[in-house]
Amino acid sequence: MYDFWENILFYTGNYNGSPMQVHKDLHSKCPMNPEHFQHWVIVFTTTVDELFEGEKAIEIKERALNIANVIMYKTLA
């Protein structure tokens, strides 16, 4: 997970995986709903706000919201 977010923010290339497949597998074991994704976004953005500030903090929150929406749509559809 660290490598995933580091790659999203800094383009390190350290992540090799399929977050979509991970979420689909999780959903098949324990069904998720939109509220799960909304809660995750709140926890993520609150944590970023508590620990970081500046341009990269704003960027990661925006990107996280977009990623959460895409994964939610593709997982729950």
Phi and psi in degrees as GROMACS dihedral restraints (atoms count N, CA, C in turn):
[ dihedral_restraints ]
;  ai    aj    ak    al  type     phi  dphi    fc
    3     4     5     6     1   -59.2    20    10
    4     5     6     7     1   -46.2    20    10
    6     7     8     9     1   -62.3    20    10
    7     8     9    10     1   -38.4    20    10
    9    10    11    12     1   -59.2    20    10
   10    11    12    13     1   -53.2    20    10
   12    13    14    15     1   -70.9    20    10
   13    14    15    16     1   -33.3    20    10
   15    16    17    18     1   -63.7    20    10
   16    17    18    19     1   -40.3    20    10
   18    19    20    21     1   -67.6    20    10
   19    20    21    22     1   -39.8    20    10
   21    22    23    24     1   -60.1    20    10
   22    23    24    25     1   -41.3    20    10
   24    25    26    27     1   -87.7    20    10
   25    26    27    28     1   -38.8    20    10
   27    28    29    30     1  -117.6    20    10
   28    29    30    31     1     3.4    20    10
   30    31    32    33     1    54.5    20    10
   31    32    33    34     1    47.3    20    10
   33    34    35    36     1   -76.9    20    10
   34    35    36    37     1   -24.9    20    10
   36    37    38    39     1    77.0    20    10
   37    38    39    40     1    13.5    20    10
   39    40    41    42     1   -81.6    20    10
   40    41    42    43     1    -9.0    20    10
   42    43    44    45     1  -102.1    20    10
   43    44    45    46     1   126.8    20    10
   45    46    47    48     1  -128.2    20    10
   46    47    48    49     1   101.8    20    10
   48    49    50    51     1  -176.1    20    10
   49    50    51    52     1  -175.1    20    10
   51    52    53    54     1  -130.4    20    10
   52    53    54    55     1    91.1    20    10
   54    55    56    57     1   -61.1    20    10
   55    56    57    58     1   -30.0    20    10
   57    58    59    60     1   -63.7    20    10
   58    59    60    61     1   -46.5    20    10
   60    61    62    63     1   -65.9    20    10
   61    62    63    64     1   -37.7    20    10
   63    64    65    66     1   -59.1    20    10
   64    65    66    67     1   -44.5    20    10
   66    67    68    69     1   -70.5    20    10
   67    68    69    70     1   -36.4    20    10
   69    70    71    72     1   -65.0    20    10
   70    71    72    73     1   -41.8    20    10
   72    73    74    75     1   -63.4    20    10
   73    74    75    76     1   -43.9    20    10
   75    76    77    78     1   -61.8    20    10
   76    77    78    79     1   -44.1    20    10
   78    79    80    81     1   -61.7    20    10
   79    80    81    82     1   -35.3    20    10
   81    82    83    84     1   -70.1    20    10
   82    83    84    85     1   -27.3    20    10
   84    85    86    87     1   -88.0    20    10
   85    86    87    88     1   -36.3    20    10
   87    88    89    90     1  -146.1    20    10
   88    89    90    91     1    95.1    20    10
   90    91    92    93     1   -52.8    20    10
   91    92    93    94     1   134.8    20    10
   93    94    95    96     1  -103.8    20    10
   94    95    96    97     1   164.0    20    10
   96    97    98    99     1  -139.3    20    10
   97    98    99   100     1   171.7    20    10
   99   100   101   102     1   -55.6    20    10
  100   101   102   103     1   -32.9    20    10
  102   103   104   105     1   -63.0    20    10
  103   104   105   106     1   -32.8    20    10
  105   106   107   108     1   -62.1    20    10
  106   107   108   109     1   -44.5    20    10
  108   109   110   111     1   -68.8    20    10
  109   110   111   112     1   -40.1    20    10
  111   112   113   114     1   -62.8    20    10
  112   113   114   115     1   -41.1    20    10
  114   115   116   117     1   -63.4    20    10
  115   116   117   118     1   -43.5    20    10
  117   118   119   120     1   -59.4    20    10
  118   119   120   121     1   -43.8    20    10
  120   121   122   123     1   -60.5    20    10
  121   122   123   124     1   -42.4    20    10
  123   124   125   126     1   -62.8    20    10
  124   125   126   127     1   -46.9    20    10
  126   127   128   129     1   -62.1    20    10
  127   128   129   130     1   -44.2    20    10
  129   130   131   132     1   -62.5    20    10
  130   131   132   133     1   -50.9    20    10
  132   133   134   135     1   -68.0    20    10
  133   134   135   136     1   -36.3    20    10
  135   136   137   138     1   -62.9    20    10
  136   137   138   139     1   -42.6    20    10
  138   139   140   141     1   -63.9    20    10
  139   140   141   142     1   -44.9    20    10
  141   142   143   144     1   -59.9    20    10
  142   143   144   145     1   -45.4    20    10
  144   145   146   147     1   -61.5    20    10
  145   146   147   148     1   -35.1    20    10
  147   148   149   150     1   -73.7    20    10
  148   149   150   151     1   -28.6    20    10
  150   151   152   153     1  -109.8    20    10
  151   152   153   154     1   -21.7    20    10
  153   154   155   156     1  -138.3    20    10
  154   155   156   157     1   162.0    20    10
  156   157   158   159     1  -149.8    20    10
  157   158   159   160     1   164.9    20    10
  159   160   161   162     1   105.6    20    10
  160   161   162   163     1  -173.0    20    10
  162   163   164   165     1   -59.4    20    10
  163   164   165   166     1   -45.2    20    10
  165   166   167   168     1   -68.1    20    10
  166   167   168   169     1   -33.3    20    10
  168   169   170   171     1   -64.5    20    10
  169   170   171   172     1   -44.0    20    10
  171   172   173   174     1   -63.3    20    10
  172   173   174   175     1   -44.3    20    10
  174   175   176   177     1   -62.1    20    10
  175   176   177   178     1   -45.7    20    10
  177   178   179   180     1   -67.3    20    10
  178   179   180   181     1   -34.1    20    10
  180   181   182   183     1   -66.6    20    10
  181   182   183   184     1   -41.9    20    10
  183   184   185   186     1   -65.1    20    10
  184   185   186   187     1   -43.5    20    10
  186   187   188   189     1   -68.0    20    10
  187   188   189   190     1   -38.0    20    10
  189   190   191   192     1   -62.6    20    10
  190   191   192   193     1   -42.5    20    10
  192   193   194   195     1   -61.6    20    10
  193   194   195   196     1   -44.9    20    10
  195   196   197   198     1   -63.0    20    10
  196   197   198   199     1   -43.9    20    10
  198   199   200   201     1   -64.6    20    10
  199   200   201   202     1   -44.4    20    10
  201   202   203   204     1   -59.0    20    10
  202   203   204   205     1   -42.3    20    10
  204   205   206   207     1   -64.7    20    10
  205   206   207   208     1   -42.2    20    10
  207   208   209   210     1   -66.3    20    10
  208   209   210   211     1   -47.4    20    10
  210   211   212   213     1   -64.3    20    10
  211   212   213   214     1   -40.5    20    10
  213   214   215   216     1   -60.8    20    10
  214   215   216   217     1   -49.2    20    10
  216   217   218   219     1   -59.6    20    10
  217   218   219   220     1   -46.6    20    10
  219   220   221   222     1   -74.2    20    10
  220   221   222   223     1   -29.6    20    10
  222   223   224   225     1   -79.5    20    10
  223   224   225   226     1   -41.0    20    10
  225   226   227   228     1   -89.9    20    10
  226   227   228   229     1   -10.5    20    10
